[in-house]
Amino acid sequence: MNKRNLIKGAIAGFVAAATLAGASYAQEVTLRLHQFLPPPATVPKDILVPWAKNVEAASGGRIAIQHFDAMSLGGRPPELMDQARDGVVDLSMTVVGYTSGRFPQTEVFELPFMMTNPVATAAAYWELVETELQAGEYKDVKVLGAWVHGPGVIHTKDGVNSLEDMKGLTMRGPTRIINDLLSELGAEPVGMPLPAIPEAISKGVVKGTVIPWEVTPAIRLSELVGHHTEFSGDEALYAAALVLVMNKAKYEALPDDLKAIIDAESGAKLSTFATQVMWDADAPAREIAVKAGNTIVELDAAEVARWKEASRPVVDRWIADMDAKGIDGKALIEKAKGLIKKHGG
């Protein structure tokens, strides 16, 4: 081989090595994100995918996030938190209450008529995560976002026009606190994750469910029930708490600059964004029910006051439960209310 060919070979080798190094640098880490909703649902489509794209773009391609929707990596929705904790996946999004009783302080935001403005409630929830919950009940994972959905709505086959209509009604509920509320209101709660709702209603296992409007199109709920009950006033019947969490060891093993990128796109920014997106999606989802000719009832202030009064024992039981765990339940309620007010609720 002559000298010219040797130089050309050396250059080619250097370029190939540089290309490989660049490719390795461009994708330093791949994160697998697992969650329970179908891809067209609001949370994966309009929250998790945009969030992931922002992280990927800010990292210059050094972070890649793979999406696994509708429990496609296996397991059941109540296992998502532990999947992230144990490193089965790198990231998971879930309803906190699917893991019943494990995160008792978070339940304060699910108490009946606690939530006023959803975005303010999400900001309050995130602040409590930062100041107390991350080092407390979420210590086994890294919380990237903590939010709530818009006002919970009652969706039934036969209609709920007053408190009396709840008596004996089999109703799906998502979490321990919300099922306790349904029971106190006279219904017979059946706990199950959201993906199980269509089959449960179709087979008559339940006659209705409580969920916010925004997720109803994902399970075609307006085709399964014909009646929807809303609550007048600023306070919602209930809200469920959601989180995006990351395996703690995976997060801590990242270079500081990649941690900073994830942090910048997460936290309060993600939490309030997620809630606003879900809340904004309520109106078009509600319109589907309107166009289907379904009946939508809004309970007036006097009737809502009756529901508030009927739900008081739920709060009392939760306070007693917290006190038994060494947590000042009344103080936590006041703190949560103060944080919601602080953030504009």
C-alpha positions in Angstrom: 0.0 0.0 0.0 1.5 3.4 -1.0 1.7 6.4 1.3 -1.4 8.1 -0.3 -3.5 5.0 0.3 -2.3 4.8 3.9 -3.3 8.4 4.6 -6.7 7.8 3.0 -7.2 4.7 5.0 -6.2 6.5 8.2 -8.6 9.3 7.5 -11.4 6.9 6.7 -10.8 5.1 9.9 -10.8 8.3 11.9 -14.1 9.4 10.3 -15.7 6.0 11.0 -14.5 6.2 14.6 -15.7 9.7 14.9 -19.1 8.7 13.5 -19.4 5.8 15.9 -18.4 8.1 18.8 -20.9 10.7 17.7 -23.7 8.1 17.4 -22.8 6.8 20.9 -22.8 10.4 22.3 -26.0 11.3 20.5 -28.0 8.6 22.4 -26.4 8.2 25.7 -29.5 6.8 27.4 -32.8 5.3 26.4 -35.7 5.4 28.8 -38.7 3.2 28.6 -42.0 4.9 29.7 -44.9 2.5 30.6 -48.5 3.6 31.3 -52.0 2.2 31.2 -53.9 4.4 28.7 -54.3 3.8 25.0 -52.2 6.0 22.7 -55.0 8.3 21.5 -55.9 9.2 25.1 -55.2 12.8 26.3 -52.4 11.9 28.7 -50.1 9.9 26.4 -50.9 11.9 23.2 -51.0 15.4 24.5 -48.8 15.3 27.7 -46.3 12.4 27.7 -45.3 12.5 24.1 -44.8 16.3 24.0 -42.9 16.2 27.3 -40.7 13.4 25.9 -40.0 15.3 22.7 -39.0 18.4 24.7 -36.6 16.3 26.8 -35.1 14.7 23.7 -34.7 18.0 21.9 -33.1 19.7 24.8 -30.7 16.9 25.2 -29.6 17.1 21.6 -30.6 13.5 21.1 -28.6 12.2 24.0 -31.8 11.0 25.7 -34.3 8.8 23.8 -37.7 8.0 25.4 -39.6 5.0 24.2 -43.4 4.9 24.8 -45.2 1.7 25.9 -48.9 2.4 26.2 -51.8 0.4 27.4 -49.7 -1.9 29.7 -47.9 -3.3 26.6 -44.9 -4.3 28.7 -47.1 -6.5 30.9 -48.6 -6.3 34.4 -51.6 -4.4 35.7 -52.1 -0.7 36.3 -51.7 -1.1 40.1 -48.2 -2.5 39.4 -46.9 0.5 37.5 -45.4 2.3 40.5 -43.5 -0.8 41.6 -42.3 -1.4 38.0 -40.6 2.0 38.1 -39.3 1.5 41.6 -37.8 -1.9 40.8 -36.3 -0.9 37.4 -38.6 -3.1 35.3 -39.2 0.1 33.5 -37.4 3.5 33.7 -40.5 5.7 33.8 -44.2 5.1 34.6 -47.3 7.2 34.7 -50.1 6.1 36.9 -53.0 7.1 39.1 -51.5 7.1 42.6 -54.6 5.6 44.2 -54.3 2.5 42.0 -51.7 1.4 44.6 -54.2 1.6 47.5 -53.1 3.0 50.8 -49.4 3.3 49.9 -49.4 7.0 49.5 -51.8 8.3 52.2 -50.7 12.0 52.3 -51.3 12.3 48.5 -54.9 11.3 49.2 -55.6 14.8 50.7 -56.0 16.1 47.1 -58.6 13.4 46.4 -60.9 14.2 49.4 -64.4 15.3 48.4 -64.8 18.9 47.3 -61.2 19.6 48.1 -60.2 20.7 44.5 -61.2 24.1 43.3 -59.2 25.3 40.3 -57.4 22.1 38.9 -54.2 23.9 37.8 -53.9 25.6 41.3 -54.4 22.1 42.8 -51.7 20.6 40.6 -49.3 23.4 41.7 -50.2 22.7 45.3 -49.7 19.0 44.9 -46.3 19.6 43.3 -45.2 21.9 46.0 -46.1 19.3 48.6 -44.1 16.7 46.6 -41.0 19.0 46.7 -41.3 20.0 50.3 -42.4 16.7 51.9 -43.6 13.8 49.7 -40.5 13.2 47.6 -38.4 12.5 50.8 -41.4 10.8 52.4 -43.9 8.5 50.7 -42.3 8.8 47.3 -38.7 8.1 48.6 -38.3 5.0 46.5 -38.8 6.7 43.1 -38.0 10.1 41.5 -41.2 12.1 41.0 -41.0 14.1 37.7 -44.6 15.3 37.6 -47.6 15.3 40.0 -51.0 16.5 38.8 -54.8 16.1 39.0 -57.5 16.0 36.3 -60.4 18.2 35.8 -63.6 17.9 37.9 -64.9 14.4 38.4 -68.2 13.6 36.7 -70.8 10.9 37.3 -71.7 8.9 34.2 -74.5 6.4 34.5 -77.0 4.3 32.4 -80.1 5.5 34.2 -79.2 9.0 35.5 -78.4 10.7 38.8 -80.5 13.8 39.5 -80.3 13.8 43.3 -78.4 12.3 46.2 -81.2 9.7 46.5 -80.5 8.3 43.1 -77.1 7.1 44.3 -78.7 4.6 46.7 -77.8 1.0 45.7 -76.1 2.1 42.4 -73.2 -0.1 41.4 -70.4 2.4 40.5 -66.9 2.0 39.4 -64.4 4.1 41.4 -60.7 4.6 40.8 -59.2 4.9 44.3 -59.7 4.0 48.0 -60.8 7.5 48.9 -63.2 7.9 46.0 -64.7 4.5 46.6 -65.3 5.4 50.2 -67.0 8.6 49.0 -69.3 6.6 46.6 -70.2 4.2 49.5 -71.0 7.1 51.8 -73.2 8.6 49.2 -75.2 5.4 49.1 -73.7 3.7 46.0 -72.0 0.2 45.9 -68.5 1.0 44.7 -66.5 -1.4 42.6 -62.8 -0.5 42.4 -61.1 -1.0 39.0 -58.6 0.8 36.8 -60.0 2.9 33.9 -59.3 0.4 31.1 -61.7 -2.1 32.7 -64.7 0.3 32.6 -66.1 -0.5 29.1 -66.4 -4.3 29.8 -67.7 -3.8 33.3 -70.5 -1.5 32.0 -71.2 -3.7 29.0 -71.6 -6.8 31.2 -73.6 -5.0 33.8 -71.0 -5.4 36.5 -71.5 -1.7 37.2 -74.2 0.8 36.1 -71.9 3.8 36.0 -68.5 5.3 36.7 -66.9 8.5 37.9 -64.2 9.9 35.6 -63.5 13.4 34.2 -64.9 14.3 30.8 -61.5 14.3 29.0 -60.9 10.6 29.1 -64.4 9.5 28.1 -63.6 9.4 24.3 -60.7 7.0 24.9 -63.1 4.4 26.2 -66.1 5.5 24.1 -68.1 6.1 27.3 -70.8 8.2 25.7 -71.8 5.2 23.7 -72.1 3.0 26.8 -74.1 5.3 29.1 -76.7 8.0 28.4 -76.6 10.2 31.5 -74.0 12.5 33.0 -74.1 14.4 36.3 -72.0 17.5 36.9 -71.7 19.7 40.0 -72.2 23.5 40.0 -69.8 25.7 41.9 -66.0 26.0 42.2 -65.4 22.8 44.2 -65.3 19.4 42.4 -66.9 16.3 43.7 -63.5 14.7 43.5 -60.2 14.6 41.6 -57.7 11.8 41.3 -53.9 12.3 41.7 -51.6 11.2 38.9 -47.8 11.0 38.8 -44.9 10.5 36.4 -42.1 8.7 38.2 -38.6 7.5 37.3 -36.5 4.7 38.6 -34.4 6.4 41.3 -31.1 4.6 40.5 -31.5 5.3 36.8 -32.1 9.0 37.5 -29.1 9.3 39.8 -26.8 7.5 37.4 -27.4 10.2 34.7 -24.7 12.8 34.0 -25.6 16.1 35.8 -26.3 17.9 32.6 -28.9 15.3 31.6 -30.5 15.4 35.0 -30.7 19.2 34.6 -32.5 18.8 31.3 -35.1 16.3 32.7 -35.6 18.5 35.7 -36.1 21.6 33.6 -38.9 19.9 31.6 -40.5 18.3 34.7 -41.6 19.5 38.1 -44.0 22.4 38.4 -43.8 23.0 34.6 -45.0 19.5 33.7 -47.5 19.3 36.6 -49.4 22.4 35.7 -49.1 21.8 32.0 -50.5 18.3 32.4 -53.5 19.5 34.4 -54.2 22.3 32.0 -54.2 19.9 29.0 -56.6 17.5 30.8 -58.9 20.3 31.9 -58.9 21.8 28.4 -59.9 18.4 27.0 -63.0 18.3 29.1 -65.0 20.6 26.8 -64.6 18.7 23.5 -65.1 15.4 25.2 -68.4 16.7 26.8 -69.5 17.9 23.3 -69.3 14.3 22.1 -72.0 13.4 24.7 -74.1 16.4 23.7 -74.0 15.4 20.0 -74.9 11.8 21.0 -78.1 13.2 22.6 -77.1 12.1 26.0 -78.7 13.8 29.1 -76.4 16.1 31.1 -77.6 17.3 34.4 -75.9 20.0 36.5 -76.8 19.8 40.2 -77.6 23.2 41.7 -76.1 24.8 44.7 -78.7 23.5 47.2 -78.3 20.0 46.0 -74.5 20.2 45.9 -74.7 21.4 49.6 -76.5 18.1 50.4 -73.7 16.1 48.8 -71.1 18.0 50.7 -72.8 17.3 54.0 -73.2 13.6 53.1 -69.5 13.3 52.3 -68.3 14.7 55.6 -67.8 11.2 57.2 -65.3 10.4 54.4 -63.1 13.3 55.5 -63.5 12.4 59.2 -62.5 8.8 58.5 -59.5 9.9 56.5 -58.4 12.2 59.3 -58.7 9.4 61.8 -56.7 7.1 59.5 -54.0 9.7 59.1 -53.8 10.2 62.9 -53.4 6.4 63.4 -50.4 6.6 61.0 -48.8 9.4 63.0 -49.9 12.1 60.5 -51.8 15.1 61.5 -54.8 14.8 59.1 -56.5 18.1 60.0 -53.2 20.0 59.6 -52.5 18.4 56.2 -56.0 19.3 55.0 -55.4 22.9 56.0 -52.0 22.9 54.4 -53.4 21.5 51.2 -56.1 24.1 51.1 -53.6 26.9 51.9 -51.4 25.7 49.0 -54.3 25.6 46.6 -55.3 29.1 47.6 -51.7 30.3 47.3 -51.5 29.1 43.7 -54.8 30.8 42.8 -57.5 28.3 43.7 
